[in-house]
Amino acid sequence: MRNFELEIFFSEWEFKAKYHLTASDMESMSMKDLLAMASEEDREAFENLWLGYTQTYGLPALRTEIAGTYDNLADKDILCFAGAEEGLYTAMQSILTPDDHAIIIVPNYQAAETVPLSICDATGIPLQADNNWALDIEAIAGALRPNTKLISINFPNNPTGKIISHGELDALINLAREFDIYIFSDEVYRGIELDENKQIPQIADVYKKGLSLNVMSKAYGLPGLRIGWIACQDRELLQSMERFKHFLTICNSGPSEILSLIALRSRDKILKRNRNILLNNVKKLEKLFAEFPDTFEWTRPDGGAVAYPKYLASDNCNQFCQDLLENTGVMILPPRIYNSDLLATPQNHFRVGFGRGGLDEMLDKFYHYLKKNT
């Protein structure tokens, strides 16, 4: 597999840059704040936790709570992982063989492309940059082969924030059902749609061969817990993934499972707080970019904690991002990070994150840099 460009970039800059204006998660909370949400029973379970091995599938109470975030699933339809990345990797390794073919939307989280491409042939389907990042279902249909095994999607999308419509999702499911194809759906931003009316069903709820990937890191803002999961009605596939997990982490962190259980039992409160942060912060971004209409083209994302503005100036966008970082300490994600091995990607868009606190100071630094240099 090729190097994970985003993680290499973050390894160098995430804890060195003064202003992290491209974070893809929500503002996190302290252990004290999270435990304040716990019932007496859950707090006692955390304090008296036996620090031994845990069940590979995940803590039963946690799986039951996760199943409750879906409309039609039970605890047996849930397999927990050490973060979303392990879930994605395990799913691709369990479903795909060298004789198969996968279809992946682009742009996307790099692992959604790199991992399947290390196993089999793959085709990229672009979100249409000139059409509000629309997904062309007919293009997916045209890319199908007799050996197509999986379609990988991500909505709300990272980095564009795009959410497809209910009708488009139905059309995609009908296509996959007709040809007996798995749909792998990265849903880590579900629950923090800027317009709640645009929320679409979770794929595992509505399609037997659908896999819903989620995690405590993004919408819930608790990446330090390192707990993710896949929901799927195909329990034989979940068992195959569980057996693959035996060669990876084997099981999850016991304390993290209890803390995730506490958070999920307060999910309505947490998600409401996080949506309010996003709705407040997105207005600040819009105000900034409106000040420089000749430099940026702004499109409000449908959901998630990131956006993908277009850079209109004639100079190189990658260099613009690097100059901003070196001169101000403000880190945004350059377009090269979303380069694809499957097709050409826009080189005039950069990723900003607006899910964390401290945005005012970051945007002030950004604003004064722009006033001086544009």
N, C-alpha and C positions, 0 to 999 in steps of 0.2 A: 504493500500500500504506500501511496505517496505521503509525504509529510503532512501533518494536520496544520495547515497554515494559520488558522485562527489561534490555535493553542500555542504555536511558536511565537506569534505576535504577542499574545497575552503573557507568555512566559517572560518575555523581555520587558514589557511595558505596564502590565496591569497593576503591579504594586510599586512601580517607579513613577509613573505619570501622576501628576498632582490632581488632575481633574478627569475622572472616568466618565466621559460623556458618550460612551457606547456600550454601557453595561446592558445585558440582555435579561436581567432578572429584576424583581421588585425589591424595594427597600426591605432589608431584613429586620429582625428583631433580636433582642437579647434573650438568653436563656431565662432570665428572671421574668421578662415580659411574657414569654411563651408559657412558662409554668404557672403564671398568674391566671391563665385561661383554663387550667386543668381542674377537673373535679377532684375532690378529696381522694377518691379511689384511684384516679390516674396518677396523682402526685405521689401517693403512697406506693403505687406499683413502680414508679420511676425510682424513688429513693431506695426501695428494697429489692431492686432488680438484681437477679443472679447473673453475673457476667460470664456466662458460659456460651457455648455455641447455640445458635438459633436455628429454626426450621428453614430449609432451603426455599420453600415456597413463600415464606414470610410469616410473621406473627399472625395467628388465626384471627385475633380481634382486629388487627390492622387490615387484613384482607377483607373482612366483613365490612369495615368502615369504608374502604375503597370501593367495594361493590356497591355501596349505598350512594356513590356519586354517579352511578349509571342507572338507567331506567329499567333494564331487563336482565341484569347479571347477578350472579351469586358469587360467594367467596371462592368457589372452585374455578371460577373464570379469571382469577387474578393470580399473577406470579410477580413477586417483588424482586427488585434488583438493587445493586449498589449504584444508584443514579440512573439516568436515562441512557447514557452511553452504553452501559453493559447490556441493557435491554435491547437497544438497537442492534448491537453487535451479535448478540445471541440469536435474535430473531432472524437476521440475514443468514447466519451460519446454519440455522436449523431448517430454513425453508429452501434456500438456493443450493444448486449443485453446478458444476462446470458446464453441464449441458443445458442450463436454463437461460432465460433472458428476463431482464428487469427493465421497467420504465420508471424514470425518476423525474419529478419536476425540478426545474432550475430557475432562479437560485434557490438554494436550500442549505440546511446545515450540512457541512462538508461530509460528515460520516455517512449521511443518507445516500451519498453517491459513492464515496471511496470504498466503503466496506462491500457493497454488492459488486462493484466493479472489480474487486480483488478476487471474486469468486466466479463471476460469469460475465457474459456480454450484457451491455446496458445501453439504453437509449435515453437521451435527455429531451424533455419537453419544456420549452421556455414559457414562463409567465410573460405575458406581452407587455413590455415596458411602455409602449405607446398607447396602450388601451387599459390603463389603470391596473396593470398586472393581472389581466384576465387569464383564465385557464381555458385552453382550446381542447374541448373534449374530443372533437373530431380528429385533432392531431394525435391524441392518445390512441384512438381507434385505428388510425392509419399506421401507427408504430407497432401494433400488435403483430406477433409472430406465432407460429404454431407452438413454440416452446416458451412463450411468455408466462412467467410464473407469478410475478409480483409487480404491483404498481405502488410507488412510494410517494406520499403527499405530505404536506405540512401546512395546516391552516389553523389559527392565524399564522401567517407565514413569517419566517425569519429569513431575510431581513425586511421584507416589504410591508408586513402587517396586513396583507390581503386575506380576506375570507371569501370563499366562493359561496354562491347562493344555494338554497335548499334544492332548487331544480338542478343545478349543476352537480351537486353531490348525488342526487338520485340518478342522474344520467350516468355518472361514473360507476355507481354501484350496479346498475343494470348491465353496463358493459362488462364489468368484472364477473358478474354472476353468469352472463351468457357464455363466457369463455373459461369459467371456473378458475379465476385468478385471485390471489390474495391481494388485499389492500392494506398496506402498512401506513398508518396515519399518525404522524407526530402531532400531538394535541397538547403540548406543554403550556400553551398560552390560553387554553380554554378557561373561561371564567373571568377573564379580564378584557372582554370585548369593550371597545369604547362605545359602541352602540349595541346594547344587549339584544336588540331585535335581529341582529345579524348572526347571532350564535347558531351554529349548526349542530346536528346530532353527532354524538361520538360513534365512530365507525363500528366499534364492537357491539354497540346496541342494536344496530340496524342491518348488519351483514355478518353472516356466519363465518365467512373467511376474512373478516376484518380484524386487524390488530390495532388497538388504541394504545399509544405510548404516552405516559404522563410521568410527572416527577414533582417532588416537593420544591424544586429549585426555582422555577420561573414564576408562575402565577401566584404561588404561595410565598415566594421570597425567602425560602429556607434552604439554600444550596448546601450549607454546612452539614445538613442531616444526611446527605448522600443516599436518599431513598427514592427510588423510582419504581415503576411497574408497567406491565403489559396486561391489558384486558383482552380476552378473546374467548369466543364461544367454542372454539375447537380445542377441547381439552386434551386430545392426543398430541396436538402440536405443543400445547403448554407443557406437557410432560416431557416431550423431546427437548424443549428449551430448558426445563428444570435440570435435566441430565447433562446438558451442555454447561450449565452454570456450575456443575460440580468441578469443572476444570478451571473455573475462574475464581469467583469470590467464595464459593460454596454456600455462604449464608451472609445475612446482613448484620449490621451493628445493632445489638439489642437496645442500647440507650436511644439510638436514632429511631428505631421502630416505635418505641413508646412515645417519644417526642412527636413523631409524625402522627400517631394516633390522636394525641392531644390537639395538634393543629387541625387535623381533619374534622374533629368533633366541634371545632370552632370555625369551620371553613367559611360559613356565611359571613361572619364578622370580619375575618381576614380578607376575603375577596372583596367585600364592600369597601374596606379601608384602602385596599390596593387600587381598585377602580377609581376611587376618589383622588388618589395621588396622580394617577395617569391623566384623568380629566383636567386636573389643575395644571399639571406640567405640560400637557400638549398645547394648551393655550399660550404658554410662555414660548414654546418652540415656534409656534405659528407667528407670534408677534416678532420674534427675531428674524425669521426668514422673510417676512413681509417687508422688513426694512431694506432688504437687498434683493429686489425682484430681478435685477439683471445678473445676479450671481447664482441664485438658487431657484429651483422649481419645487415647491412643496406640495405633497399629497398627504392628507391626513390618513394614517393607517386605520384599518377597520378594528384591529385588536392587537393585543400583545404590548410589549414594553419597548419595541424598537420601531424606527422608521427609516426610510431609504430615500432621502432627498436627492434631487438631480443637481449636479454642479454644472452651471451654464458658462462659466468663464472659459477662455480659450486655452489656458494652461492645463497641465496634466493634473487630474484629480488625485492620483496617488501621491504626487509631489505636494499638492495642496495640503493633504492630510498630514504628511510628514512634517512640513514646515510649521503647521499649526501646533503640532505636538512638541516640536523642538523649541519653538519660540514662546509658547505660552503654558505648556504642560497640559493642554486640553487634548484628550485622546478621543478621536473618532475613528471608525474602522474604514480603511481604504478599500476601493473596489477590488483590488487584486486578491483580497482575502476570499472573495466569492468567485474566483476563477474556477472553471469547470473543465474536467477532462472530456466532457461529453459534447459541449457546444460553447460558442462564444457567449460571454456574459457582458453586460453593460460596464463600461469603464468610466462612466461619468456619474455614478451614484455612490454615496457613502452612507454608512450606518451610524445613526445616533440612537442612544438609549435615553428613555425619560421615565424610568420606573423608580429611580432612587431619589433620596433627599439631596439637598445642597445644590439644586439646579440653578438657582439664582446666581450664585458666585461663578459657576461654570459658564453660564450664558453671558455674564458680564465680561469675562475674559475673552470669550469668543467674539462678542460684539465689538469690543475695542480693537481687537486684532483685525477684524473685517473693515472697520472704519479707517484704519491706518493703511491697509494693504489692498483695498479694492476700489 
